[in-house]
Amino acid sequence: MNILVFGKGGRQEACRERLMSCSGSGGPDIKCAIVLPIPTTKDGKTVNGTEILLSELIDKIEEGTLVAGYGIPEECAREIEKRGAVIYDAIYDEQLLLKNAYLTALGAVSSILTSEQAGPEDIKIGIVGYGRIGKEIAKTWFFLGGAPRVYTKREEVSAELRSMGIASSVCDGTEDYRGLDILINTAPESIVSADSFGIGSVRRIIDLASGNYLKDLPRVEKMGQVPDKMYPKSAGKVYAEAIILRLGGVI
């Protein structure tokens, strides 16, 4: 099977290597695999990291092609399917998202410990949001002996965390960030603002969420694309194996 990988970065290269190391036909209906980057596009027009227009790429897709990507625009997806191609969009793959969340959390924790030159027990961190990434950071920090404080919008989650010995508060506009050295935002919505109580006393603010929800805050450290930047080999392997699974385990 012909494998075409588009985009730059260590993840794409590692993905290519993993796919090329496999053997087989990819199943009776798959002749070619086109692997697009994560995210597939940032402007909705070009393939991320290249000057290749999505429209030009789609025009070359034939029946019997698998197109893999992340966040493939709906209009593009419809055109791809019209040509008899199969789509794998990683944005809907929960297992891949969980594995990427683990790598993101690992990278964030590693970066903090390295830059702070101290162990978790000596760094007071707060985590806004308890989705995939927030959960992994809290779990990792707690396992390493730290005492994270989690801010979540769900009372049942907050109660569960407290029962586990992890400090937690419900985000209702009265959250208090005093006493924190570092605040990590993982929530894809505006929860933290310049008016949040105690935010001025927080020494560092790290944003792991997509979007720009902390734009009114100064000194925010935007930490994006952690898996690709810090663990490209692992991230590429995760992506490749998800594609292989979509192909029925054989390519």
Secondary structure by P-SEA (a helix, b strand, c coil): cbbbbbcccaaaaaaaaaaaaccccccccccbbbbbcccccccccccccccccaaaaaaaccccbbbbbccccaaaaaaaaaabbbbbbccccaaaaaaaaaaaaaaaaaaaaaaaccccccbbbbbccccaaaaaaaaaaaaabbbbbbbbccaaaaaaaaaacbbbbccccccccccccbbbbccccccccccccccccccbbbbccccccccccccccccccccccccaaaaaaaaaaaaaaaacccc
